[in-house]
């Protein structure tokens, strides 16, 4: 079994949950404003980036953006850790998704960055796995490294504990999925054969949705991607079907201590406009192609340069960045990682 297959399967959660995190928070914030539940959650989750100015502006921006009127970008960071462990920067990121939001089109483009991608870690001036940026330099190094990789500003970030996935789906009273085949899988605690799902139309709990998203023994990676998109759509539709303020409060409470962000409550309210589009939101997933390689006996994912440039161009165009952004290269060491 390859190292890639041995990674903690919880990282898959982020590919399903994180693309709608801000949309979810925007709706919940709007719906439960009078209860102050959403506001309290967001205020307790605040962490400003120490490397930025008082305006909390990306170094690649001339002026601070306003999500109510500007196109913005958000980096979603997923860590497989408890809420207490998330306070420390010693944990590695298990999933990274950079998303751009076009305010006029109400569209979203997202690129998932493989955790073993070999990139320059900003602040360490060396080539290493991008997952190690969080271990070495917490959120700041992770944000700076992603900005360097794509040459686009990262305006905001949201770091989420994977434990929230199951809790959020359970707070939504499950999601409805037409399961194409019977499934027997391990649960989130890796207990074998603990989850059983029948074929046909089912209302899946959080644990069952996780098993449905992560299984790969019944089909291939391409089909697994389709299943993740199916869950994503089901979460959005279920979320937008609720009329009760108390239900949104339950969802927000399930996020609770699992969220860290530099986006204010008022800025999150701007995402109500995206949520209003519901299932009509134009969401495009970009893929970073590459190949596996071993350097100094460590596994890496080597990104395809041409494909990476295509992704950069699409993200820049979606943000309507007219001119190339200054992003000077630095010297780095061609050395192996001291973290596996």
LINKA-V30581 format. One record per residue. N is the residue number from 0. PHI is phi in whole degrees, -180 to 180 (* if undefined). OMEGA is omega in whole degrees, -180 to 180 (none if undefined). Layout:
n:N phi:PHI omega:OMEGA
n:N phi:PHI omega:OMEGA
//
This chain:
n:0 phi:* omega:-178
n:1 phi:-77 omega:178
n:2 phi:-60 omega:-178
n:3 phi:-62 omega:-180
n:4 phi:-77 omega:-177
n:5 phi:-85 omega:-178
n:6 phi:-61 omega:178
n:7 phi:-58 omega:-174
n:8 phi:-70 omega:-180
n:9 phi:-65 omega:-178
n:10 phi:-62 omega:180
n:11 phi:-63 omega:-178
n:12 phi:-55 omega:-175
n:13 phi:-67 omega:179
n:14 phi:-64 omega:-180
n:15 phi:-94 omega:-171
n:16 phi:-85 omega:-169
n:17 phi:-62 omega:-180
n:18 phi:-55 omega:180
n:19 phi:-111 omega:-176
n:20 phi:-60 omega:-177
n:21 phi:-69 omega:176
n:22 phi:-63 omega:178
n:23 phi:-61 omega:-179
n:24 phi:-64 omega:179
n:25 phi:-61 omega:178
n:26 phi:-65 omega:-178
n:27 phi:-63 omega:179
n:28 phi:-63 omega:-179
n:29 phi:-67 omega:-174
n:30 phi:-72 omega:-175
n:31 phi:-108 omega:-176
n:32 phi:-58 omega:-176
n:33 phi:-69 omega:-180
n:34 phi:-87 omega:180
n:35 phi:66 omega:-180
n:36 phi:-63 omega:-178
n:37 phi:-64 omega:-179
n:38 phi:-62 omega:-180
n:39 phi:-65 omega:180
n:40 phi:-61 omega:-177
n:41 phi:-66 omega:-179
n:42 phi:-62 omega:180
n:43 phi:-77 omega:-178
n:44 phi:-99 omega:-173
n:45 phi:-70 omega:172
n:46 phi:-151 omega:180
n:47 phi:-82 omega:-180
n:48 phi:-79 omega:-175
n:49 phi:-68 omega:-177
n:50 phi:-82 omega:-177
n:51 phi:-107 omega:-179
n:52 phi:-74 omega:179
n:53 phi:-62 omega:180
n:54 phi:-79 omega:-178
n:55 phi:54 omega:-177
n:56 phi:-109 omega:175
n:57 phi:-61 omega:178
n:58 phi:-65 omega:180
n:59 phi:-96 omega:176
n:60 phi:-115 omega:175
n:61 phi:-77 omega:179
n:62 phi:-132 omega:177
n:63 phi:-66 omega:-179
n:64 phi:-85 omega:176
n:65 phi:-126 omega:-176
n:66 phi:-62 omega:177
n:67 phi:-75 omega:-176
n:68 phi:-133 omega:-174
n:69 phi:-108 omega:169
n:70 phi:-78 omega:-175
n:71 phi:-135 omega:175
n:72 phi:-125 omega:179
n:73 phi:-136 omega:175
n:74 phi:-100 omega:178
n:75 phi:-99 omega:-177
n:76 phi:-117 omega:178
n:77 phi:-109 omega:177
n:78 phi:-123 omega:179
n:79 phi:-92 omega:-175
n:80 phi:-155 omega:176
n:81 phi:-76 omega:179
n:82 phi:-62 omega:178
n:83 phi:-68 omega:-180
n:84 phi:-68 omega:-179
n:85 phi:-67 omega:179
n:86 phi:-66 omega:-179
n:87 phi:-89 omega:178
n:88 phi:-89 omega:-176
n:89 phi:-80 omega:-179
n:90 phi:-87 omega:176
n:91 phi:-88 omega:174
n:92 phi:-78 omega:178
n:93 phi:-97 omega:177
n:94 phi:-157 omega:177
n:95 phi:-134 omega:175
n:96 phi:-132 omega:174
n:97 phi:-98 omega:-178
n:98 phi:-121 omega:173
n:99 phi:-114 omega:-177
n:100 phi:-118 omega:178
n:101 phi:-98 omega:-172
n:102 phi:-65 omega:-178
n:103 phi:-71 omega:-178
n:104 phi:-81 omega:-171
n:105 phi:53 omega:-179
n:106 phi:-124 omega:-177
n:107 phi:-134 omega:172
n:108 phi:-120 omega:-177
n:109 phi:-135 omega:175
n:110 phi:-127 omega:177
n:111 phi:-90 omega:-177
n:112 phi:-101 omega:179
n:113 phi:-54 omega:-171
n:114 phi:-65 omega:-179
n:115 phi:-96 omega:179
n:116 phi:-58 omega:-179
n:117 phi:-88 omega:-175
n:118 phi:-136 omega:174
n:119 phi:-82 omega:176
n:120 phi:-85 omega:-179
n:121 phi:-69 omega:-177
n:122 phi:104 omega:175
n:123 phi:-114 omega:176
n:124 phi:52 omega:180
n:125 phi:-153 omega:175
n:126 phi:-85 omega:-177
n:127 phi:-162 omega:175
n:128 phi:-70 omega:-177
n:129 phi:-65 omega:178
n:130 phi:-63 omega:-178
n:131 phi:-78 omega:179
n:132 phi:-59 omega:-180
n:133 phi:-70 omega:179
n:134 phi:-70 omega:-178
n:135 phi:-82 omega:-172
n:136 phi:-136 omega:175
n:137 phi:57 omega:-175
n:138 phi:-65 omega:-176
n:139 phi:-59 omega:-179
n:140 phi:-67 omega:179
n:141 phi:-63 omega:179
n:142 phi:-63 omega:-179
n:143 phi:-62 omega:-179
n:144 phi:-68 omega:179
n:145 phi:-68 omega:175
n:146 phi:-59 omega:180
n:147 phi:-65 omega:-176
n:148 phi:-64 omega:-175
n:149 phi:-101 omega:-178
n:150 phi:57 omega:175
n:151 phi:-134 omega:178
n:152 phi:-69 omega:170
n:153 phi:-102 omega:-174
n:154 phi:-75 omega:-178
n:155 phi:-137 omega:173
n:156 phi:-137 omega:173
n:157 phi:-142 omega:179
n:158 phi:-105 omega:-174
n:159 phi:-129 omega:172
n:160 phi:-79 omega:-177
n:161 phi:-62 omega:-179
n:162 phi:-59 omega:-178
n:163 phi:-67 omega:-176
n:164 phi:-57 omega:-179
n:165 phi:-63 omega:-178
n:166 phi:-65 omega:-179
n:167 phi:-67 omega:179
n:168 phi:-64 omega:176
n:169 phi:-66 omega:177
n:170 phi:-66 omega:177
n:171 phi:-86 omega:-177
n:172 phi:62 omega:177
n:173 phi:87 omega:177
n:174 phi:-127 omega:-177
n:175 phi:-92 omega:-178
n:176 phi:-135 omega:174
n:177 phi:-89 omega:-174
n:178 phi:-76 omega:-175
n:179 phi:-76 omega:-179
n:180 phi:-157 omega:178
n:181 phi:-67 omega:-175
n:182 phi:-128 omega:171
n:183 phi:-126 omega:-173
n:184 phi:-142 omega:174
n:185 phi:-79 omega:180
n:186 phi:-93 omega:-176
n:187 phi:-68 omega:177
n:188 phi:-97 omega:177
n:189 phi:67 omega:173
n:190 phi:-80 omega:-173
n:191 phi:-66 omega:175
n:192 phi:58 omega:-178
n:193 phi:-82 omega:-178
n:194 phi:-110 omega:177
n:195 phi:-127 omega:-178
n:196 phi:-127 omega:179
n:197 phi:-80 omega:175
n:198 phi:-70 omega:178
n:199 phi:109 omega:-178
n:200 phi:-70 omega:-175
n:201 phi:-135 omega:169
n:202 phi:-98 omega:-173
n:203 phi:-90 omega:171
n:204 phi:-76 omega:178
n:205 phi:-59 omega:179
n:206 phi:-63 omega:-180
n:207 phi:-68 omega:178
n:208 phi:-63 omega:177
n:209 phi:-62 omega:180
n:210 phi:-63 omega:179
n:211 phi:-64 omega:-178
n:212 phi:-75 omega:-170
n:213 phi:-94 omega:-174
n:214 phi:-62 omega:178
n:215 phi:-134 omega:-176
n:216 phi:-85 omega:-178
n:217 phi:-100 omega:178
n:218 phi:-153 omega:-176
n:219 phi:-111 omega:-179
n:220 phi:-64 omega:-180
n:221 phi:-63 omega:180
n:222 phi:-68 omega:177
n:223 phi:-62 omega:176
n:224 phi:-60 omega:178
n:225 phi:-65 omega:179
n:226 phi:-65 omega:178
n:227 phi:-64 omega:177
n:228 phi:-65 omega:178
n:229 phi:-63 omega:178
n:230 phi:-66 omega:178
n:231 phi:-56 omega:180
n:232 phi:-64 omega:-179
n:233 phi:-65 omega:178
n:234 phi:-64 omega:180
n:235 phi:-61 omega:-177
n:236 phi:-63 omega:-180
n:237 phi:-68 omega:180
n:238 phi:-62 omega:-177
n:239 phi:-76 omega:-179
n:240 phi:-83 omega:-177
n:241 phi:-80 omega:176
n:242 phi:-109 omega:-174
n:243 phi:-86 omega:176
n:244 phi:-63 omega:-178
n:245 phi:-63 omega:179
n:246 phi:-66 omega:177
n:247 phi:-65 omega:177
n:248 phi:-63 omega:178
n:249 phi:-62 omega:179
n:250 phi:-64 omega:-179
n:251 phi:-64 omega:180
n:252 phi:-64 omega:179
n:253 phi:-70 omega:176
n:254 phi:-76 omega:172
n:255 phi:36 omega:-176
n:256 phi:-73 omega:-177
n:257 phi:-82 omega:-175
n:258 phi:-114 omega:169
n:259 phi:-133 omega:-176
n:260 phi:-156 omega:174
n:261 phi:-107 omega:179
n:262 phi:-93 omega:-178
n:263 phi:-76 omega:178
n:264 phi:-61 omega:-180
n:265 phi:-63 omega:178
n:266 phi:-68 omega:178
n:267 phi:-68 omega:179
n:268 phi:-59 omega:-179
n:269 phi:-63 omega:-177
n:270 phi:-79 omega:174
n:271 phi:-61 omega:180
n:272 phi:-64 omega:177
n:273 phi:-69 omega:-179
n:274 phi:-65 omega:-180
n:275 phi:-61 omega:179
n:276 phi:-72 omega:177
n:277 phi:57 omega:-177
n:278 phi:-71 omega:179
n:279 phi:-87 omega:178
n:280 phi:-62 omega:179
n:281 phi:-84 omega:-179
n:282 phi:-115 omega:179
n:283 phi:-114 omega:177
n:284 phi:-98 omega:177
n:285 phi:-96 omega:-178
n:286 phi:-114 omega:174
n:287 phi:-99 omega:179
n:288 phi:-77 omega:179
n:289 phi:-180 omega:-180
n:290 phi:-144 omega:178
n:291 phi:-77 omega:178
n:292 phi:-153 omega:175
n:293 phi:-117 omega:178
n:294 phi:-124 omega:-176
n:295 phi:51 omega:176
n:296 phi:69 omega:177
n:297 phi:-110 omega:-180
n:298 phi:-81 omega:175
n:299 phi:-136 omega:171
n:300 phi:-110 omega:-177
n:301 phi:-93 omega:-177
n:302 phi:-69 omega:175
n:303 phi:-74 omega:-173
n:304 phi:-62 omega:-179
n:305 phi:-65 omega:178
n:306 phi:-65 omega:178
n:307 phi:-62 omega:179
n:308 phi:-63 omega:177
n:309 phi:-63 omega:179
n:310 phi:-65 omega:178
n:311 phi:-57 omega:-178
n:312 phi:-62 omega:-180
n:313 phi:-63 omega:180
n:314 phi:-67 omega:180
n:315 phi:-65 omega:179
n:316 phi:-65 omega:180
n:317 phi:-67 omega:176
n:318 phi:-85 omega:-177
n:319 phi:54 omega:174
n:320 phi:-87 omega:-170
n:321 phi:-78 omega:-175
n:322 phi:-112 omega:176
n:323 phi:-56 omega:-180
n:324 phi:-86 omega:178
n:325 phi:-66 omega:-179
n:326 phi:-151 omega:-171
n:327 phi:-63 omega:179
n:328 phi:-75 omega:177
n:329 phi:-123 omega:177
n:330 phi:-76 omega:179
n:331 phi:-141 omega:-177
n:332 phi:-89 omega:174
n:333 phi:-91 omega:-177
n:334 phi:-117 omega:-179
n:335 phi:-80 omega:-178
n:336 phi:-77 omega:172
n:337 phi:-99 omega:172
n:338 phi:-124 omega:-180
n:339 phi:-76 omega:none
//
